[in-house]
């Protein structure tokens, strides 16, 4: 990986090569390794290292970007020339701002440790040992295990000709395991910057229990039922709404928050914000233009409080007809690298702890009849404005009766409005860092929700 000093030296080389009025350079990359297993056997072990340099130049309101993965002088000269040539043939953009200055970007956002040498040091033997623990459990229970164990280190950096110089490094480790039986399955996944926080054996034990207890699934009639969603299921559902919390989405009339900012949209017990500094979060303390990321309260007690903004978006929204309805408008450090058509989005979602947190077991005990869901998949948006989603349950779906898990059930398809769902949250656990398959990691609770709309039974 490139250190901040090495990245700064590359930027100086690029500055000498360009004739642009302004130049910005993004750099990133790292090393990753993955051990994949299926049928109780490791069948793939791969490792890769890659880096990139992306150069954006600007001439009189025209800007464009070019990218390379080579750092020699000739490659840098070529990528600068490509960025300049592309910039010069663009139509002028009257909304394009000068690149952010160091003063405008603000001081670096202080973050908790996100790089752990112990994570980076994990090699094939250590990953294989973790896989062995999981496979031994599968063999003991006469199940078939499949999944991954991966670890990585990465960096991202941004420099520009107006004094911005940012650099961030972090590590990551992921374990995912699925336990398969004849007519049932169980699943668990976890992610952490510190590999010592991952417990492959414990994850495998939970996945095994779900596969064993959901064996011989019975079919029950679909309909509006109480549901207990484990954190991974919550994450993969609510992830569909956060790109709507950007100012550009409001301007483009593609957000479910159009005409709703400042209104009570969810239940009184729903509060969440975006906070890159949270100890269970990941990522850099700056955005795609080098702006320091701010903590932004998005929803408080069910009321939509604020949106996030990139610099250009904030300037455009302030002069728009909707500005008076949106509260405080300022660049919050949530922009993506320019040029882009998305604008910005909050990517470090944290739910507030409930006033009276409950464990999943307590939620089950208080449920007369309902469904326990481990996770969801194949989720698609049906109605963008009402945020109606469809998808299916999988890998551990259970009937709850009279406060107890009775047996596994055939999986359901659902059609459910997120707005309605977050208005009917009856109980929540303490938020945890959760990993799913359909959205980015967040700090979210398990939820008990009333009248979740299951529409049909699947064939498995």
Secondary structure, DSSP 8 states (H G I E B T S, - for coil): ---HHHHHHHHHHHHHH--SSEEEEEEEEEEEEEEEEETTEEEEEEEEEEEEEEEEEEETTEEEEEEES--SHHHHHHHHHHHHHHHHTS---TT------HHHH-S---------HHHHT--HHHHHHHHHHHHHHHHHTT-EEEEEEEEEEEEEEEEETTS-EEEEEEEEEEEEEEEE-SS-EEEEEEEESSGGG--HHHHHHHHHHHHHHT-S-B----SEEEEEE-HHHHHHHHGGGGGGGBHHHHHTT--TTTTTTTSB-S-TT--EEE-TTSTT--S-SB-TTS-B---EEEEETTEE---B--HHHHHHHHTSTTGGGS------S-B-SSS-SS-B----EEE---TT---HHHHHHT-SEEEEEEEEEEEEEEETTTTEEEEEEEEEEEEEETTEEEEEB--EEEEEEHHHHTTSEEEE---EEE--SSS--EEE--EEEEEEEEEEE---
